[in-house]
Amino acid sequence: RDARCTPGIPALTGWDTHRRHALQLGLAPALLVLALITIAPAIFLVLTSLTPLNLTMPDTAWDFSTPLVNYTDLLDDPRFTRSAWVQVKLSVATVISQLLIGLGVALLLNGGGRIRQFARSGLLIPMVLPPIVVGLLWRVMYAVDISPFHRAMEYIGLPVGSLITDPNFALTAIVIAETWEWFPFTMLMVLAALQMVPAAPVEAARIDGANDWQMFRYVVFPYIQQTLVVAGIFRLIDSIKAFPLIFVLTDGGPGDVTEVTNYYAYRQAFTFSLWGYGSAIATLMVVSIFVLSWVIDRLMGTARAEPR
């Protein structure tokens, strides 16, 4: 209903109407660009996933005779299932590691002092580096012939083979590199939360004789708990985009032990030219991310609504 006919709501003046129209016109170019770079490719992705598009057979581009064939093939594809399991292991390991290390470093750096401020700035460097640069850096670190790590292990009499070529440690090598790159994100969020912890309960706990662990568990942690949850959500969603590290370090190998779902989709589309099949995998990933975000949002909303 029009605001002018609704009791309790003031009628819009001519200036308000013109202002609203001006704001809508101002947003139109941004919305158009957003539609062109996000919505249009997403629609094309979904449509392509409904075709058996193969670049070696151009006539399959708009063949919608069997729209669900790619999705039914995915259910019988053991390599897709394995890539999804590898993604789950990578995401769980990296998120837990980043939360624990980020929390620990944030607790150490919380407070004033030039040394701590300098350390904070230095620890943010991995997060702002381009992912390809991080991959090349860790490629050098894992190279047996030139790596300082391998030289140090040889010096103390504990030589270690190449981690990225060992099927038992290749995924762990990816986890280490991913954690090093992104734990500063958690550290930064936790540091901001720690700055917001009121001083009164901390001082009261110290007066009552609480030790460091009791101080953290019963005083500090309740104030930063929601921040850790939000950081974990962001890192969980972002862990699905570990493509650059895997591309540079292992190329999905050895074999397929580090081949996550998005890397499997990349291979299907750009190595075997199966764009329809690769688009179906990418579509499932997008849907999974939306569902995961919705579930987490509902759980967080329920947790906030519960009385304490």
C-alpha angles and dihedrals in degrees: 000000000000113000089230090064097043117094114235095021116098116236117254114255123220090258092052091051093050090046092053091049090048091052091049091050090048092054094046097083092048092048090049092052090045090052092049096050100037116015097041095050090045091054091047090050093053093045092049091050088060092059132066089236112179119172090218089060108045093182089072092067098100101017106136095166092112104024098171099044094103093051094048089049089053091059089059096041110104092188091058090050091050092049090053090051091049089051091052092051092047094048095047094046096046096044094049092045094048093048094049096044093041091050093048094048091045091054090050094048097042109117139041133298134104094254092056092046091050090049091051091054093046094050091055092064097087091054095054096045117102110260092239090055090050089050092051091047092054091042086063091045091054095044107109096210100051106017116120088212093057092044091053092049091050090049093057092044098256106109115190126201125229109296097201093056095046112091090211095055106024094095090045089054090055091048091052093050093044092048092049091051099048110027088091087067091062091041091054094049094046092047089054090050092048090054088059096053107114116242096222099074091042092054091045091052091050091051089051089055101253114168124224095270093048090046091054098040100046105024113025103030097060089057095050099036095096090047091055090050092052092046090049091051093051093047093045092055093042093049088073087068097064090122100119095054093048092045093053100036109036110357087225093304173155081079103317101316092118097032105122123188099268090048090051089051089050092052093048092050104037103025101038097023091233096142095162092054093043090049090053090055091048091048091053089050092052092048091047091052092050092048092046092049091048093049093048091047091051092048092049091047091051091048092051092048094053113098115246 
